[in-house]
């Protein structure tokens, strides 16, 4: 091995170790875990069933979204889940939109045909901090999920449900606990 190749190898090793050390140090600039925004006085949370009032109802979305949100809060915060009316944080939600639109069109034999559809889901949330005198915090989360136009909505739902629940849960959670 030539001296030049040894120097390059040594440089890459030092660079890799420096990067690993930098990442291990938990530099505040790149820190995404902002769960520290929960006041110390807040100890409990109640996640009410997320109702589905969209014109088209996927019967699996509401229970899965409610359960996943509860689990994420329990697993990633110090809050305790309760069903009591006296919960410090009270979280309510409603699915208000669940609609499909065509987003991609191709031309086959001179005729335009849909090639890509988009499922859009909107959830309106209300967070009430029972320990503060502030009004409830309302926010809306909207996510879109693309699927091939050759699939029916029922076929797409079966493959997209996990992604829908995970993405919507993450966005709701981040809005509440990370000030997004």
N, C-alpha and C positions, 0 to 999 in steps of 0.2 A: 504494500500500500504506500502510495506516495505521501510526502509530507503535507502537500496541499489537501489531499483527501482526509488525512488525520486531523488537520486543523478544522476542516469543515465539519467533520464528525464531532469533534470536541465542542465546537461552537454550537451545533444543534443540541448536543446534550446539555450544555450550560443553559441555553435558551429554554429548553423543555423544563429543566429544573426550576428556573426562575419563574416561568409561567405557572408551574404547579404550586410553587411557594406563594405567588401572588394570589392565585385563586383560593388557596387554603387560608390565607390571612383574612378573608371575608371583607374585602375592601368595601366600604360603605357606598361607593359610587355605583357599584354594580349589584347591590343588594336588593332583591325583589321581595323579601319576606318582611312586609310592613305590618305585621299583625299587632305590633305594639301600639296601634292607635286605639285599642279598646281601653276605655277608662278602667282604673282599678276597681271602682265601685260596681262595675257591671260583672255579674257572676253567672246569670242564667239567660237562656234564650228559648223562645217558643217559635217554632217554625210551623205555621198553620198550613193546612192542606192547600196546595196551589190549585185553584179552581180553573177549569177549562171552559171559557165562554166564547171561544172562537167559533165562527160559522161552521167550520169543519172540525170535528173533534177526533183526535187520536186518543183512544181510551187508555193507552199505556203511558202517555206522556206525563200527565199530572201526577200519578202515584210515583213514577220513577224519578221525576224531577224533585218532588218533595222529599223522597227518601234520600236521594243523592245529596241534596243540599243539607239535610240534617247531618248526614254522615261526615260531610266535608267540614262543617262547622265544629262538630264534636272532635274530629281527628286533628284539625289544624288550628284550633283556638283552645283557650283554657275554659271556655264557657260550658256550662252544663245544660243539657236539653231538659226542658220541662214542659208540661202541658198546662201549667197553672196560669191563671189570668194575671198573676203577679210577676210574671217573667220580666226581667230588666229590659231585654230587647224582645220586641214582638214583631215578627216578620210575617207579612201576608202577601199573597201574590195571585195574579189572574193571568191566564193565557188569553190574550185578546185577538191574536191573529195567527192563523195557520193556513197559509195560502200558497198556491202553486202558480208560477208564471213561466212563460217561455223566455229563455235568455239567449239561446243560440239557434240559428237558422242556417240550414245548408240548402243548396240548390241541387236537385236531382232531376235530370231530364227536363230542365227548364222550369221546374216547379219548386217553390220554396217549401221546405219541410222543417219542423222543429228538430233540433239535434240535442238540445240541452234544456232541461227544466230546472227551476229553482224553487225550493221549498223555503218560505220565509216564516219564522216563528217569532212572535213578539210576546214578551211577558212584562206586565206592569207589576211593580213591587212597591210595598210600603213598609218602611222600617220605623217603628215607634220605640223611642228610648223612654221607658216608663220612669226613669230616675231624673230626667231633665224636664225643664219647662218649655222646651223647644217643640215646635209642631212636628208631626211625622214627616219623614223624608220619603218623598215619592221619586221613583226613577223607573225608566223603561229600558229593557234589554231586548235588542233585536238581532237575530242571527239568521243567515241564509245558508242553505245547504243544496249543492248542485247534484243533479242525477240525470242520467241519460233519458232522452225523450222516448226511447223504446221501452221504458219501464212504466208500469202503472204506479199510481201514488201508493198503493198498498205494498207493492214490491219494494219501492224506494224506502218506505217507512221501516220495513223490516231490516234493511241494511243501514239506515241512517239513525235509528233510534239511539243507539249508544253514543254516537257523535253529538247528536242534538242535546241529550241530557248532560253529557260531560261539558260541552262548550257553554251551554246556558248556565249550568251550575257554576263554572269557573268565572263567568262574567258577573253573575250576581254576587258571588262571594268577593270577588275583587272590588266591586263597587262598594260593598259594605265595609270591608275590612282593610282595603288598601287605598282607598280614596281615589279610585280610577274614574 
